[in-house]
Amino acid sequence: MPQQLRFDLPSGPIAALDNGVRDAPTVLLVPGYTGSKEDFQPLLRPLAAAGLRAVAIDQRGQYQSAWARTEAGYRVSALAADLLALAESLSAEVGSLHLLGHSFGGLVARDAVLNRSELFTDLVLMSSGPAAISGNRRVLLDSGERVLAEGGMHRLWEHIEERAQADPRYLRPAPALRAFLYERFLATDPVGLRVMGTALREEADRTEELAGVGMRILVLYGEQDDAWPPDVQADMAGRLAARAAVISGAAHSPAVENTAGTLSALLDFWLGS
């Protein structure tokens, strides 16, 4: 059973889920914009069964982690500094630390690797592109920023719900899941949403810098991703000389939408030849 943990970092406490494996290579899982550690819950027990410790976190200002003291605490570089502080602690225990960032979390993970690559064995960019976000997610991000400024978090939740339900593919979540998503969303710092949203719209392409690090990288994405188009992520993988894994039947959240396919690709990368 995954355990709730708290890591006391210089910038404040970070909440985490730990799958409980000890004395084993560790995977650090970083969620995306509006996400949380629970986005990785489908992977935690299977990773334990494969002999890997998995630690999934809430980034600063997300769900159960402390909010940043200033707006600057939500910049990509500041969030990456949190990852580095956590990585120092985890790698000191096991010596082998795999890093995975989902969506916006991939931009943060990239920054961490560019600053302290020696702390990580390898990097997985899951549904995360080379630069600013595009596609339908960019449209929602732009409209949501205006709603947040005018109506606050509850109105933004309603706006996101309205947009989601207008999609013909919309599937209403079960009541318990919907209640959790609502609780998580309202626990998020609106300042963090705004600052992270700006980063998603303005992030520079740092692919060449990352390629220069020489680290093993996996670019993993759903075949129907609507944030960074699949061809953009495929091109990034080529520029990085990275392995690519396209997850069938998945869009922007492959760990949830096709857990088995995602797990297979991850274990092949981390444990395969």
C-alpha positions as CSV (number, residue, x, y, z in Angstrom):
1,M,0.0,0.0,0.0
2,P,1.5,3.4,-1.0
3,Q,2.5,5.5,2.0
4,Q,2.0,9.2,2.5
5,L,5.3,11.0,3.1
6,R,6.4,14.6,3.7
7,F,9.8,15.9,2.7
8,D,10.9,19.1,4.5
9,L,12.8,21.1,1.9
10,P,14.4,24.5,2.3
11,S,11.4,26.1,0.5
12,G,8.8,24.2,2.6
13,P,7.3,20.8,2.9
14,I,6.5,18.6,-0.1
15,A,3.9,15.9,0.0
16,A,4.6,12.5,-1.6
17,L,3.3,9.0,-2.1
18,D,6.0,6.2,-1.7
19,N,5.3,2.6,-2.8
20,G,7.4,1.3,0.1
21,V,10.2,-0.5,-1.6
22,R,13.5,-0.2,0.2
23,D,17.1,-0.5,-0.9
24,A,16.3,-0.4,-4.6
25,P,16.7,1.9,-7.5
26,T,14.2,4.8,-7.1
27,V,11.9,6.6,-9.5
28,L,11.0,10.2,-8.8
29,L,7.7,11.1,-10.4
30,V,6.8,14.7,-11.1
31,P,3.2,15.8,-12.0
32,G,2.0,18.4,-14.5
33,Y,0.0,21.6,-14.3
34,T,-3.1,21.1,-12.0
35,G,-1.9,17.6,-11.3
36,S,-0.7,15.8,-8.2
37,K,1.1,12.7,-7.0
38,E,-2.2,10.7,-7.4
39,D,-1.8,10.9,-11.2
40,F,0.9,8.2,-10.8
41,Q,-1.1,6.0,-8.4
42,P,-1.8,3.3,-11.1
43,L,2.0,2.8,-11.6
44,L,3.0,2.6,-7.9
45,R,2.2,-1.0,-7.1
46,P,3.3,-2.4,-10.5
47,L,6.7,-0.6,-10.1
48,A,7.0,-2.1,-6.6
49,A,6.3,-5.6,-8.1
50,A,9.2,-4.9,-10.5
51,G,11.6,-4.1,-7.7
52,L,11.6,-0.3,-8.1
53,R,10.9,2.2,-5.4
54,A,8.6,5.0,-6.7
55,V,8.1,8.4,-5.0
56,A,5.4,10.6,-6.6
57,I,5.2,14.2,-5.4
58,D,2.9,17.2,-5.3
59,Q,5.0,20.1,-6.7
60,R,5.0,23.4,-4.7
61,G,1.5,24.8,-4.4
62,Q,-0.2,21.6,-5.6
63,Y,-2.7,19.7,-3.5
64,Q,-1.0,18.8,-0.2
65,S,2.3,20.5,-0.7
66,A,3.0,23.9,0.9
67,W,2.4,27.0,-1.2
68,A,5.4,29.1,-2.2
69,R,6.1,32.2,-0.2
70,T,6.4,34.4,-3.3
71,E,5.4,34.3,-7.0
72,A,9.1,33.5,-7.8
73,G,8.7,30.2,-6.0
74,Y,6.6,28.9,-8.8
75,R,9.1,29.6,-11.6
76,V,10.5,26.6,-13.4
77,S,13.9,27.2,-12.0
78,A,12.5,27.4,-8.4
79,L,10.5,24.2,-8.8
80,A,13.5,22.5,-10.3
81,A,15.5,23.5,-7.2
82,D,12.9,21.7,-5.1
83,L,13.5,18.6,-7.3
84,L,17.3,18.9,-6.8
85,A,17.0,19.2,-3.0
86,L,14.7,16.1,-3.0
87,A,17.0,14.2,-5.4
88,E,20.0,14.8,-3.2
89,S,18.2,13.2,-0.3
90,L,16.9,10.2,-2.3
91,S,20.1,9.5,-4.3
92,A,22.1,9.5,-1.0
93,E,19.9,6.6,0.1
94,V,20.1,4.4,-3.0
95,G,22.6,5.9,-5.5
96,S,20.4,5.3,-8.5
97,L,17.6,7.8,-9.2
98,H,15.4,7.8,-12.3
99,L,13.5,11.0,-13.0
100,L,10.1,11.2,-14.8
101,G,8.3,14.5,-15.5
102,H,4.7,14.6,-16.9
103,S,3.6,17.6,-19.0
104,F,4.6,20.7,-17.2
105,G,6.5,18.5,-14.8
106,G,8.7,17.5,-17.7
107,L,9.8,21.1,-18.2
108,V,10.7,21.2,-14.5
109,A,12.6,17.9,-14.7
110,R,14.5,19.1,-17.7
111,D,15.6,22.2,-15.8
112,A,16.8,20.0,-12.9
113,V,18.8,17.8,-15.3
114,L,20.4,20.8,-17.0
115,N,21.6,22.1,-13.6
116,R,22.6,18.8,-11.8
117,S,22.6,15.9,-14.3
118,E,24.9,13.9,-12.0
119,L,22.0,13.3,-9.6
120,F,20.0,11.3,-12.1
121,T,20.5,8.0,-13.9
122,D,18.2,8.9,-16.8
123,L,15.2,11.1,-17.7
124,V,11.7,10.3,-18.9
125,L,9.7,13.1,-20.6
126,M,6.1,12.0,-20.5
127,S,3.7,14.0,-22.7
128,S,6.0,17.0,-22.4
129,G,7.2,19.0,-25.3
130,P,10.3,21.0,-26.3
131,A,8.9,24.5,-25.7
132,A,5.6,26.3,-25.1
133,I,2.4,24.3,-25.1
134,S,0.1,24.2,-28.1
135,G,-3.1,22.6,-29.3
136,N,-6.4,22.4,-27.5
137,R,-4.6,22.7,-24.1
138,R,-3.2,26.1,-25.1
139,V,-6.7,27.3,-25.9
140,L,-8.0,26.2,-22.6
141,L,-5.0,27.7,-20.7
142,D,-5.6,31.1,-22.3
143,S,-9.3,31.2,-21.6
144,G,-8.8,29.8,-18.1
145,E,-6.4,32.5,-17.2
146,R,-9.0,35.2,-17.8
147,V,-11.6,33.2,-15.8
148,L,-9.2,32.8,-12.9
149,A,-8.5,36.5,-12.8
150,E,-12.2,37.5,-12.9
151,G,-13.9,34.7,-10.9
152,G,-11.3,32.8,-8.8
153,M,-10.7,29.1,-8.4
154,H,-14.3,27.9,-8.1
155,R,-15.4,29.7,-11.3
156,L,-12.3,28.3,-13.1
157,W,-13.3,24.8,-12.1
158,E,-16.7,25.3,-13.6
159,H,-15.1,26.7,-16.7
160,I,-12.9,23.6,-17.1
161,E,-15.9,21.3,-16.5
162,E,-18.0,23.2,-19.1
163,R,-15.2,22.9,-21.7
164,A,-14.7,19.2,-20.9
165,Q,-18.3,18.3,-21.1
166,A,-18.6,20.0,-24.5
167,D,-16.2,17.4,-25.9
168,P,-18.1,14.5,-27.6
169,R,-15.5,12.1,-26.0
170,Y,-16.3,13.3,-22.5
171,L,-16.8,10.6,-19.9
172,R,-18.2,11.7,-16.6
173,P,-15.9,10.5,-13.8
174,A,-17.3,8.4,-10.9
175,P,-18.6,10.5,-8.0
176,A,-15.7,9.6,-5.7
177,L,-13.1,10.6,-8.4
178,R,-14.9,13.8,-9.2
179,A,-15.0,14.7,-5.5
180,F,-11.3,14.1,-5.3
181,L,-10.5,16.2,-8.4
182,Y,-12.6,19.0,-7.0
183,E,-10.9,18.9,-3.6
184,R,-7.5,18.8,-5.3
185,F,-8.2,21.7,-7.6
186,L,-9.4,24.0,-4.8
187,A,-6.4,23.1,-2.7
188,T,-4.1,24.4,-5.5
189,D,-2.5,27.9,-5.1
190,P,-4.1,30.2,-7.7
191,V,-0.9,32.2,-7.8
192,G,1.0,29.0,-8.7
193,L,-1.5,28.3,-11.5
194,R,-0.9,31.7,-13.0
195,V,2.9,31.6,-12.8
196,M,3.1,28.0,-14.1
197,G,0.6,28.9,-16.8
198,T,2.8,31.7,-18.0
199,A,5.7,29.3,-18.1
200,L,3.7,26.9,-20.2
201,R,3.0,29.7,-22.7
202,E,6.5,31.1,-22.8
203,E,9.0,28.2,-22.2
204,A,11.9,28.4,-24.6
205,D,13.1,25.4,-26.6
206,R,16.1,23.9,-24.7
207,T,16.3,20.7,-26.6
208,E,19.9,21.3,-27.8
209,E,21.0,22.1,-24.3
210,L,19.5,18.8,-23.0
211,A,21.0,16.8,-25.9
212,G,24.4,18.2,-24.9
213,V,24.1,16.6,-21.4
214,G,24.5,13.1,-23.0
215,M,21.9,11.4,-20.7
216,R,19.7,8.5,-21.6
217,I,16.3,9.9,-22.3
218,L,12.9,8.4,-23.0
219,V,10.2,10.5,-24.7
220,L,6.9,8.9,-24.0
221,Y,3.5,10.2,-25.2
222,G,0.0,9.2,-26.1
223,E,-0.9,8.7,-29.7
224,Q,-3.7,11.3,-29.4
225,D,-1.9,13.9,-27.2
226,D,-3.6,17.3,-27.4
227,A,-1.1,19.4,-25.6
228,W,2.1,18.9,-27.6
229,P,1.2,17.2,-30.8
230,P,2.7,13.7,-31.3
231,D,4.8,14.8,-34.3
232,V,6.4,17.6,-32.1
233,Q,7.3,15.1,-29.4
234,A,8.7,12.7,-32.0
235,D,10.8,15.4,-33.5
236,M,12.1,16.3,-30.0
237,A,13.0,12.7,-29.5
238,G,15.0,12.7,-32.7
239,R,16.8,15.9,-31.8
240,L,17.7,14.3,-28.4
241,A,18.8,11.0,-29.9
242,A,16.3,9.6,-27.4
243,R,14.2,6.5,-27.3
244,A,10.5,7.2,-28.1
245,A,7.5,5.3,-26.9
246,V,4.0,6.0,-28.4
247,I,1.2,4.7,-26.1
248,S,-1.8,3.5,-28.0
249,G,-5.3,4.5,-26.8
250,A,-3.9,7.4,-24.8
251,A,-3.9,11.1,-25.0
252,H,-2.2,13.4,-22.5
253,S,-2.3,11.2,-19.5
254,P,-0.9,7.8,-20.6
255,A,-0.3,6.5,-17.0
256,V,-4.0,6.6,-16.5
257,E,-5.4,6.1,-20.0
258,N,-3.2,3.0,-20.8
259,T,-1.4,2.0,-17.6
260,A,-0.3,-1.4,-19.0
261,G,1.3,0.1,-22.1
262,T,2.9,2.9,-20.2
263,L,4.3,0.5,-17.6
264,S,5.7,-1.8,-20.2
265,A,7.5,1.1,-22.0
266,L,8.9,2.4,-18.7
267,L,10.2,-0.9,-17.4
268,D,11.8,-1.7,-20.8
269,F,13.6,1.7,-20.5
270,W,14.6,1.4,-16.9
271,L,15.3,-2.4,-16.6
272,G,15.8,-3.6,-20.2
273,S,19.0,-3.7,-22.1
